[in-house]
Amino acid sequence: MKKLNNGENDEELNGFVGA
């Protein structure tokens, strides 16, 4: 999994963090 801090990768994570 990727860790995101700014929510720009939320699409790749399907909202895992950047929901």
HTML snippet that shows the backbone in 3Dmol.js (N, CA, C, O; Angstrom):
<script src="https://3Dmol.org/build/3Dmol-min.js"></script>
<div id="view" style="width:600px;height:400px;position:relative"></div>
<script>
const pdb = `
ATOM      1  N   MET A   1       0.828  -1.203   0.000  1.00  0.00           N
ATOM      2  CA  MET A   1       0.000   0.000   0.000  1.00  0.00           C
ATOM      3  C   MET A   1       0.864   1.255   0.000  1.00  0.00           C
ATOM      4  O   MET A   1       1.988   1.268   0.503  1.00  0.00           O
ATOM      5  N   LYS A   2       0.310   2.288  -0.571  1.00  0.00           N
ATOM      6  CA  LYS A   2       1.016   3.571  -0.555  1.00  0.00           C
ATOM      7  C   LYS A   2       0.523   4.416   0.612  1.00  0.00           C
ATOM      8  O   LYS A   2      -0.642   4.350   1.004  1.00  0.00           O
ATOM      9  N   LYS A   3       1.430   5.203   1.149  1.00  0.00           N
ATOM     10  CA  LYS A   3       1.035   6.156   2.183  1.00  0.00           C
ATOM     11  C   LYS A   3       0.906   7.525   1.546  1.00  0.00           C
ATOM     12  O   LYS A   3       1.815   7.989   0.857  1.00  0.00           O
ATOM     13  N   LEU A   4      -0.229   8.168   1.780  1.00  0.00           N
ATOM     14  CA  LEU A   4      -0.413   9.478   1.169  1.00  0.00           C
ATOM     15  C   LEU A   4      -0.664  10.529   2.234  1.00  0.00           C
ATOM     16  O   LEU A   4      -1.316  10.272   3.246  1.00  0.00           O
ATOM     17  N   ASN A   5      -0.136  11.713   1.986  1.00  0.00           N
ATOM     18  CA  ASN A   5      -0.239  12.785   2.957  1.00  0.00           C
ATOM     19  C   ASN A   5      -1.119  13.918   2.459  1.00  0.00           C
ATOM     20  O   ASN A   5      -1.561  14.761   3.240  1.00  0.00           O
ATOM     21  N   ASN A   6      -1.371  13.935   1.162  1.00  0.00           N
ATOM     22  CA  ASN A   6      -2.076  15.074   0.586  1.00  0.00           C
ATOM     23  C   ASN A   6      -3.355  14.652  -0.142  1.00  0.00           C
ATOM     24  O   ASN A   6      -4.078  15.512  -0.645  1.00  0.00           O
ATOM     25  N   GLY A   7      -3.646  13.376  -0.208  1.00  0.00           N
ATOM     26  CA  GLY A   7      -4.881  12.906  -0.800  1.00  0.00           C
ATOM     27  C   GLY A   7      -4.863  12.878  -2.318  1.00  0.00           C
ATOM     28  O   GLY A   7      -5.892  12.594  -2.931  1.00  0.00           O
ATOM     29  N   GLU A   8      -3.728  13.164  -2.947  1.00  0.00           N
ATOM     30  CA  GLU A   8      -3.711  13.202  -4.412  1.00  0.00           C
ATOM     31  C   GLU A   8      -3.676  11.799  -4.999  1.00  0.00           C
ATOM     32  O   GLU A   8      -3.959  11.615  -6.183  1.00  0.00           O
ATOM     33  N   ASN A   9      -3.334  10.815  -4.187  1.00  0.00           N
ATOM     34  CA  ASN A   9      -3.291   9.437  -4.661  1.00  0.00           C
ATOM     35  C   ASN A   9      -4.487   8.632  -4.178  1.00  0.00           C
ATOM     36  O   ASN A   9      -4.489   7.404  -4.263  1.00  0.00           O
ATOM     37  N   ASP A  10      -5.500   9.320  -3.673  1.00  0.00           N
ATOM     38  CA  ASP A  10      -6.636   8.610  -3.096  1.00  0.00           C
ATOM     39  C   ASP A  10      -7.353   7.721  -4.102  1.00  0.00           C
ATOM     40  O   ASP A  10      -7.995   6.744  -3.718  1.00  0.00           O
ATOM     41  N   GLU A  11      -7.248   8.051  -5.385  1.00  0.00           N
ATOM     42  CA  GLU A  11      -7.894   7.223  -6.404  1.00  0.00           C
ATOM     43  C   GLU A  11      -7.239   5.855  -6.482  1.00  0.00           C
ATOM     44  O   GLU A  11      -7.934   4.850  -6.631  1.00  0.00           O
ATOM     45  N   GLU A  12      -5.918   5.794  -6.383  1.00  0.00           N
ATOM     46  CA  GLU A  12      -5.205   4.520  -6.437  1.00  0.00           C
ATOM     47  C   GLU A  12      -5.548   3.667  -5.226  1.00  0.00           C
ATOM     48  O   GLU A  12      -5.603   2.441  -5.314  1.00  0.00           O
ATOM     49  N   LEU A  13      -5.778   4.327  -4.091  1.00  0.00           N
ATOM     50  CA  LEU A  13      -6.048   3.624  -2.860  1.00  0.00           C
ATOM     51  C   LEU A  13      -7.532   3.371  -2.659  1.00  0.00           C
ATOM     52  O   LEU A  13      -7.939   2.780  -1.659  1.00  0.00           O
ATOM     53  N   ASN A  14      -8.341   3.820  -3.615  1.00  0.00           N
ATOM     54  CA  ASN A  14      -9.791   3.654  -3.517  1.00  0.00           C
ATOM     55  C   ASN A  14     -10.349   4.280  -2.243  1.00  0.00           C
ATOM     56  O   ASN A  14     -11.325   3.790  -1.674  1.00  0.00           O
ATOM     57  N   GLY A  15      -9.717   5.370  -1.801  1.00  0.00           N
ATOM     58  CA  GLY A  15     -10.175   6.052  -0.607  1.00  0.00           C
ATOM     59  C   GLY A  15      -9.658   5.428   0.681  1.00  0.00           C
ATOM     60  O   GLY A  15     -10.199   5.685   1.756  1.00  0.00           O
ATOM     61  N   PHE A  16      -8.615   4.610   0.581  1.00  0.00           N
ATOM     62  CA  PHE A  16      -8.054   3.942   1.751  1.00  0.00           C
ATOM     63  C   PHE A  16      -7.674   4.947   2.835  1.00  0.00           C
ATOM     64  O   PHE A  16      -7.940   4.729   4.017  1.00  0.00           O
ATOM     65  N   VAL A  17      -7.048   6.049   2.420  1.00  0.00           N
ATOM     66  CA  VAL A  17      -6.690   7.098   3.356  1.00  0.00           C
ATOM     67  C   VAL A  17      -7.291   8.425   2.929  1.00  0.00           C
ATOM     68  O   VAL A  17      -7.765   9.198   3.761  1.00  0.00           O
ATOM     69  N   GLY A  18      -7.269   8.685   1.631  1.00  0.00           N
ATOM     70  CA  GLY A  18      -7.679  10.000   1.142  1.00  0.00           C
ATOM     71  C   GLY A  18      -9.161  10.095   0.850  1.00  0.00           C
ATOM     72  O   GLY A  18      -9.585  10.882   0.004  1.00  0.00           O
ATOM     73  N   ALA A  19      -9.954   9.290   1.553  1.00  0.00           N
ATOM     74  CA  ALA A  19     -11.389   9.309   1.322  1.00  0.00           C
ATOM     75  C   ALA A  19     -11.948  10.665   1.617  1.00  0.00           C
ATOM     76  O   ALA A  19     -13.153  10.879   1.481  1.00  0.00           O
TER      77      ALA A  19
END
`;
const viewer = $3Dmol.createViewer("view");
viewer.addModel(pdb, "pdb");
viewer.setStyle({}, {cartoon: {color: "spectrum"}});
viewer.zoomTo();
viewer.render();
</script>
